[in-house]
Amino acid sequence: MSVILVTGSYDHEIRFWEAWSGICSRTIARSGESGQVNRLAISPDKRLLAAAIHKKVYIYEIASTSSTPLTCLDAHTMNVTSVSFHSEGKWLVTGSEDGTIRIWDLRSTQVHRTYDNGAPVNDVCVHPNQGELISCDQAGCIKQWDLSENLCSHELTPAGDVPIRSVSLASDGSCLVAGNNKAWLQFGKCYVWKINEEKSELPRYQAVTKFSAHKKYITRVLLSPDVRYLATCSADTTVKIWSISQNYELKQEKVLQGHQRWVWDCAFSADSAYLVTASSDHTARLWEMASGETVRQYNGHHKAAVCCALHDGAG
């Protein structure tokens, strides 16, 4: 079963790594091109890599050795901050600082739909039911977008206008986690909601807990595929691992220490046993969740590594 591990950097390069040896197996150099790599996503069938680079999204063939993209999705007018594939791999969802969320048909490479969020979008994830999107933005809003009805069906503002940096949805649709930062305090807080059935009498998003996760900025929150853990990345150079109880109480389990600068992004292995992280110290690391230790370091980027993607599940 092949493991696809990719990192993107301010050095404008995209690198593919052999997860266990730590060897860089392929570099997409993009020589002479401007624009840093903001986010990466691997298609469910492991065939395509989507790279958000400045205002555009480039689609690369993973099995190829060419640095030329298959196609370029060009409609956003500012930085693309998030990119994710729909489960069947035929659609791509992007969010941007231009205040829009776009759904792209990868067969025609055309914009299929545009949602006007009204504020710069920081993160978007696709609900496991594949019929809804969850976004968060600079204005402090978390919104649920209904794909069938083409509208925003729910809106949460957990901390007024404090920008929400990152959102993560449980793989079973059971809960939602968001991370934000109060600029003047720099404290990174997490908010957790239980997600109830639309048909139930309870609110769709039921606030269950909030807690201070870091004393500096939170850059990413990510729930593990088995929904037992939450990883929070921070400007404090660490990644914290929180265990999630049945009633959604979160307890700090481990602090992953080793990076020398900001940690920007992370990705879990399919079995939730490993975590990959990307940092301003130019490196990416593979961590073993059970021990909290670094088992591999990936060296090669010349500037900050700001995004990573991992796909080691069934293709």
C-alpha positions as CSV (number, residue, x, y, z in Angstrom):
1,M,0.0,0.0,0.0
2,S,1.7,3.2,-1.2
3,V,2.2,6.1,1.1
4,I,1.9,9.6,-0.4
5,L,3.6,12.2,1.7
6,V,4.0,15.8,0.3
7,T,5.2,19.1,1.7
8,G,5.0,22.6,0.3
9,S,7.2,25.6,1.2
10,Y,7.9,29.3,1.0
11,D,10.8,28.2,-1.2
12,H,8.1,27.6,-3.9
13,E,8.9,23.9,-4.1
14,I,6.7,20.9,-3.6
15,R,8.5,17.8,-2.4
16,F,7.4,14.1,-2.3
17,W,9.0,12.0,0.4
18,E,9.5,8.3,1.1
19,A,7.9,8.3,4.5
20,W,10.0,5.7,6.1
21,S,13.5,6.4,4.7
22,G,13.1,10.2,4.7
23,I,14.4,10.4,1.2
24,C,13.0,13.1,-1.1
25,S,11.7,11.1,-4.1
26,R,10.5,14.0,-6.3
27,T,10.6,17.8,-6.4
28,I,8.2,20.0,-8.3
29,A,10.6,22.9,-8.6
30,R,8.4,25.5,-10.4
31,S,11.5,27.4,-11.4
32,G,11.0,31.0,-12.4
33,E,7.4,30.9,-11.0
34,S,6.4,33.2,-8.2
35,G,3.9,32.3,-5.4
36,Q,4.3,30.3,-2.3
37,V,2.6,27.0,-1.7
38,N,-0.3,27.6,0.8
39,R,-2.1,24.2,1.0
40,L,-1.9,20.7,-0.4
41,A,-4.5,18.0,-0.9
42,I,-4.2,14.4,-2.3
43,S,-7.2,13.0,-4.2
44,P,-8.9,10.0,-2.6
45,D,-7.6,7.6,-5.3
46,K,-4.0,8.9,-4.8
47,R,-3.9,10.0,-8.5
48,L,-3.9,13.8,-8.1
49,L,-2.2,16.4,-6.0
50,A,-4.0,19.8,-5.7
51,A,-1.6,22.6,-4.7
52,A,-2.9,26.0,-3.7
53,I,-0.2,28.5,-4.9
54,H,-1.0,32.1,-4.4
55,K,-4.3,32.8,-6.3
56,K,-4.3,29.6,-8.3
57,V,-4.7,25.9,-7.7
58,Y,-2.4,23.6,-9.7
59,I,-3.4,20.0,-10.3
60,Y,-0.4,17.6,-10.6
61,E,-0.3,13.9,-11.5
62,I,1.2,12.0,-8.5
63,A,2.5,9.1,-10.6
64,S,4.2,11.4,-13.1
65,T,7.8,12.8,-12.9
66,S,6.8,16.0,-14.7
67,S,6.8,19.4,-13.0
68,T,4.2,20.6,-15.4
69,P,0.7,20.6,-13.9
70,L,-2.2,18.8,-15.6
71,T,-4.3,21.9,-15.2
72,C,-4.6,25.2,-13.4
73,L,-7.7,26.4,-11.7
74,D,-7.7,30.2,-12.0
75,A,-10.7,32.2,-10.7
76,H,-9.8,33.4,-7.2
77,T,-8.5,37.0,-7.0
78,M,-6.4,36.6,-3.7
79,N,-4.5,33.9,-1.8
80,V,-6.1,30.4,-1.8
81,T,-6.1,29.3,1.8
82,S,-7.7,25.9,1.6
83,V,-8.2,23.1,-0.8
84,S,-9.9,19.7,-0.4
85,F,-11.3,16.9,-2.6
86,H,-14.8,15.6,-2.6
87,S,-14.9,11.9,-1.7
88,E,-15.3,10.7,-5.3
89,G,-12.5,13.0,-6.5
90,K,-14.5,14.6,-9.2
91,W,-14.9,17.9,-7.4
92,L,-12.5,20.2,-5.6
93,V,-13.4,22.8,-3.0
94,T,-11.3,25.9,-2.4
95,G,-11.5,28.8,0.0
96,S,-9.7,32.2,-0.5
97,E,-8.8,35.5,1.1
98,D,-11.0,37.0,-1.6
99,G,-14.0,36.0,0.5
100,T,-15.3,33.2,-1.7
101,I,-15.6,29.5,-1.6
102,R,-15.5,27.8,-5.0
103,I,-16.5,24.3,-6.1
104,W,-14.6,23.1,-9.2
105,D,-15.6,20.3,-11.6
106,L,-12.3,18.6,-12.2
107,R,-13.5,17.0,-15.4
108,S,-14.1,20.4,-17.1
109,T,-11.9,22.5,-14.7
110,Q,-14.7,25.0,-14.6
111,V,-16.1,26.7,-11.5
112,H,-19.3,24.8,-10.7
113,R,-20.5,27.0,-7.9
114,T,-19.3,30.1,-5.9
115,Y,-20.4,30.9,-2.4
116,D,-19.9,34.5,-1.3
117,N,-18.7,34.3,2.3
118,G,-18.3,38.1,2.6
119,A,-15.0,37.8,4.6
120,P,-11.6,36.3,3.9
121,V,-11.9,32.5,4.2
122,N,-9.2,30.8,6.3
123,D,-10.2,27.1,6.1
124,V,-12.9,24.9,4.5
125,C,-13.6,21.2,5.1
126,V,-16.1,18.8,3.4
127,H,-18.6,17.1,5.7
128,P,-18.3,13.3,5.7
129,N,-21.9,13.2,4.3
130,Q,-20.4,15.0,1.2
131,G,-23.4,17.3,1.1
132,E,-22.2,20.1,3.2
133,L,-19.1,22.3,3.7
134,I,-17.9,24.0,6.8
135,S,-15.8,27.2,6.5
136,C,-14.2,29.6,8.9
137,D,-13.1,33.2,8.3
138,Q,-11.4,36.4,9.4
139,A,-14.7,37.9,10.7
140,G,-15.0,35.2,13.3
141,C,-17.7,33.1,11.6
142,I,-18.0,29.4,11.1
143,K,-20.6,28.6,8.4
144,Q,-22.2,25.4,7.1
145,W,-22.9,25.6,3.3
146,D,-25.5,23.3,1.9
147,L,-24.4,21.9,-1.4
148,S,-27.8,20.9,-2.6
149,E,-29.6,24.2,-1.8
150,N,-26.7,26.5,-2.6
151,L,-26.9,28.4,0.7
152,C,-25.4,29.0,4.1
153,S,-27.7,26.9,6.4
154,H,-25.9,27.5,9.8
155,E,-23.7,30.1,11.3
156,L,-21.6,30.1,14.5
157,T,-19.7,33.0,16.1
158,P,-18.1,31.5,19.2
159,A,-16.0,34.6,20.0
160,G,-17.5,37.6,18.3
161,D,-15.3,38.9,15.6
162,V,-12.1,37.1,16.7
163,P,-10.8,35.4,13.5
164,I,-11.2,31.7,13.3
165,R,-8.0,30.2,11.9
166,S,-8.9,26.5,11.4
167,V,-11.7,24.0,11.5
168,S,-11.8,20.2,11.6
169,L,-14.8,17.8,11.3
170,A,-14.9,14.4,12.8
171,S,-14.7,11.6,10.2
172,D,-18.0,10.2,11.5
173,G,-19.7,13.7,11.6
174,S,-20.0,13.6,15.3
175,C,-18.2,16.8,16.3
176,L,-16.6,20.0,15.0
177,V,-13.5,21.7,16.4
178,A,-12.3,25.3,15.6
179,G,-9.2,27.2,16.7
180,N,-8.9,31.0,17.0
181,N,-6.5,33.6,18.1
182,K,-7.0,36.8,20.0
183,A,-4.4,39.1,18.4
184,W,-3.7,41.2,21.4
185,L,-3.4,38.3,23.8
186,Q,-2.0,35.8,21.2
187,F,-3.7,33.0,23.1
188,G,-4.9,30.1,20.9
189,K,-8.3,28.8,22.0
190,C,-10.3,25.7,20.8
191,Y,-14.0,25.4,20.6
192,V,-15.8,22.1,20.3
193,W,-19.4,21.4,19.2
194,K,-21.3,18.1,19.2
195,I,-23.2,17.7,15.8
196,N,-26.7,16.5,16.2
197,E,-29.0,15.1,13.5
198,E,-30.9,17.8,11.5
199,K,-34.1,15.8,12.4
200,S,-33.5,16.0,16.1
201,E,-35.0,18.5,18.5
202,L,-31.5,19.6,19.6
203,P,-29.5,22.3,17.9
204,R,-27.5,21.1,14.9
205,Y,-24.3,22.4,16.6
206,Q,-24.3,22.0,20.3
207,A,-21.4,23.8,22.1
208,V,-19.8,21.3,24.5
209,T,-16.5,22.9,25.6
210,K,-13.9,25.5,24.9
211,F,-10.3,25.7,26.3
212,S,-7.0,27.5,25.9
213,A,-4.7,25.2,23.9
214,H,-1.6,27.4,23.4
215,K,-0.2,30.6,24.8
216,K,0.7,31.7,21.2
217,Y,-1.1,31.5,17.9
218,I,-2.9,28.3,16.8
219,T,-2.2,27.6,13.1
220,R,-4.1,24.3,12.6
221,V,-6.6,22.1,14.5
222,L,-7.1,18.5,13.2
223,L,-9.1,15.6,14.5
224,S,-7.6,12.1,14.0
225,P,-9.5,9.7,11.6
226,D,-10.5,7.6,14.6
227,V,-11.8,10.7,16.4
228,R,-9.9,9.8,19.5
229,Y,-7.5,12.7,19.3
230,L,-7.2,16.4,18.4
231,A,-3.9,17.8,17.2
232,T,-3.3,21.6,17.6
233,C,-0.3,23.2,15.8
234,S,1.1,26.5,17.1
235,A,3.5,29.4,16.8
236,D,5.0,28.1,20.1
237,T,6.9,25.4,18.1
238,T,4.9,22.6,19.5
239,V,2.0,20.3,18.5
240,K,-0.3,19.3,21.3
241,I,-2.3,16.1,21.3
242,W,-5.6,16.1,23.2
243,S,-7.6,13.0,23.9
244,I,-11.4,13.2,23.4
245,S,-13.7,11.4,25.8
246,Q,-17.2,10.1,25.1
247,N,-18.8,13.3,26.3
248,Y,-16.3,15.5,24.4
249,E,-14.1,16.5,27.3
250,L,-10.6,17.1,26.0
251,K,-7.5,16.3,28.0
252,Q,-3.9,17.1,27.0
253,E,-2.1,13.8,26.4
254,K,1.2,14.8,24.8
255,V,3.3,17.8,23.7
256,L,5.2,17.0,20.5
257,Q,8.5,18.9,20.9
258,G,11.3,19.1,18.4
259,H,10.5,21.8,15.8
260,Q,12.5,25.0,16.2
261,R,10.0,27.4,14.9
262,W,6.3,27.8,14.1
263,V,4.4,24.6,13.2
264,W,2.0,25.4,10.4
265,D,0.2,22.2,9.4
266,C,-0.3,18.6,10.2
267,A,-1.8,15.4,8.7
268,F,-2.7,12.1,10.4
269,S,-2.0,8.6,9.0
270,A,-5.2,6.7,8.1
271,D,-4.9,4.5,11.2
272,S,-4.3,7.6,13.5
273,A,-1.0,6.1,14.7
274,Y,1.3,8.7,13.1
275,L,1.2,12.5,12.5
276,V,3.2,14.5,9.9
277,T,4.0,18.2,10.7
278,A,5.4,21.1,8.7
279,S,7.4,23.9,10.2
280,S,9.1,27.3,9.6
281,D,12.4,25.5,10.6
282,H,12.3,24.2,7.0
283,T,11.6,20.6,8.0
284,A,8.7,18.2,8.2
285,R,8.6,15.5,10.9
286,L,6.8,12.2,11.3
287,W,5.7,11.5,14.8
288,E,4.6,8.3,16.5
289,M,1.4,9.0,18.4
290,A,1.9,6.3,21.0
291,S,5.3,7.6,22.1
292,G,5.1,11.2,21.1
293,E,8.6,10.9,19.5
294,T,9.9,12.0,16.1
295,V,10.5,8.8,14.0
296,R,11.6,10.6,10.9
297,Q,12.7,14.1,9.8
298,Y,12.4,15.4,6.2
299,N,15.1,17.8,5.3
300,G,15.4,19.6,1.9
301,H,13.3,22.7,1.8
302,H,15.3,26.0,1.9
303,K,12.6,28.1,3.6
304,A,9.6,27.5,5.9
305,A,7.6,24.3,5.2
306,V,4.0,25.5,5.6
307,C,1.8,22.7,4.4
308,C,1.8,18.9,4.2
309,A,-0.5,16.2,3.0
310,L,-0.4,12.4,3.7
311,H,-2.5,9.6,2.2
312,D,-1.6,6.1,3.3
313,G,-5.1,4.6,3.2
314,A,-6.7,2.6,0.5
315,G,-6.6,4.3,-2.8
